[in-house]
Each structure stands twice: as C-alpha cells, then as structure tokens.
C-alpha cells in the first residue's frame, strides 16, 4: 500500500495508539519521521524511540508512548497543519505559540526539522508540519 502523506500517517498511528492505550507504536522509517520523534522526545511527549533494522532495506521506528500516573496520555492532540495539497509556511516573526506556550509547533526549516521554540531562537521560518499538545 502506498502512503501519500507519511507524516499524517505517523500522526494518525500515534493518535490511534493513544486512544487504545498501546505502550508503543511502530511505523516505517524515514529521516523526517526520525527528526519528528526526536522533537517529541526532547519536548517530553514520548518516553523514547528506537530504530529497528529488520532487513537491510526495511527499517522501522518504534515509539514508546508516555502516560501520566492516572493512565491518561501525555499527548492530548497531535495534528498535521501543512498538507501535500496545501502547504503552510510561516515567517520567522510569525511563528505562533501553540496553546500559549503549553504545546509544541513542529517546523521544517532550512536547518532541519525544529520545534517552534528552537526556530524562534535561531530566528528562521519554514513550513509548519504540525502541532502537538
């Protein structure tokens, strides 16, 4: 099966795994998915991730999901902003804060995939990949 938008597929798999309280979720490897997983780990939304090598050509990423002490998922919402049909770009001065700073914006910039906070510090804009809170 061909995946048209791999980032939306990643977000949907994470969302669905959180609904049914899975411990982890696995999907096909790509560089941008790995960078998004790093941002989710740095911001504290997941416990960790690992790259699994099942074959020379087939690599996958396994993300360990995070829940609070009551069993409620840490990620309340994860959504794709820029889509293949409509790309959303932002200038460095227009990078907004998700939930007044309680959420995280994920951007694809000329210096790689960055969180909104890192992009504001480095003073660069780019394509808004998604929001997490």
RAWOPE-V327752 format. One record per pair of residues at least 12 apart in sequence whose ideal C-beta (glycine too) atoms are under 6 Angstrom apart, sorted by the first residue. I is the first residue (numbers start at 1). J is the second residue. Records with the same first field share a line. If there is no record, write none. Layout:
BEGIN
I->J + J
END
This chain:
BEGIN
5->84
6->30
8->80
10->27 + 33
11->78 + 80
13->25 + 27
14->78
15->78
18->73 + 75
24->62 + 64
25->63
26->60 + 62
28->60
29->59 + 60 + 61
33->61
35->113
37->49 + 61 + 63
39->106 + 115
43->104
45->74 + 75 + 132
46->63 + 66
47->64 + 66
48->64
49->61 + 63
50->62
76->133
77->133
78->132
79->130 + 131
80->130
81->128 + 130
82->127 + 128
87->127
88->128
89->127
90->125 + 128
91->125
92->123 + 124 + 125
95->116 + 119 + 120
98->131 + 133
99->133
103->131 + 133
104->132
105->131
106->129 + 130
107->119 + 126 + 128
108->126 + 127 + 129
109->124 + 126
END
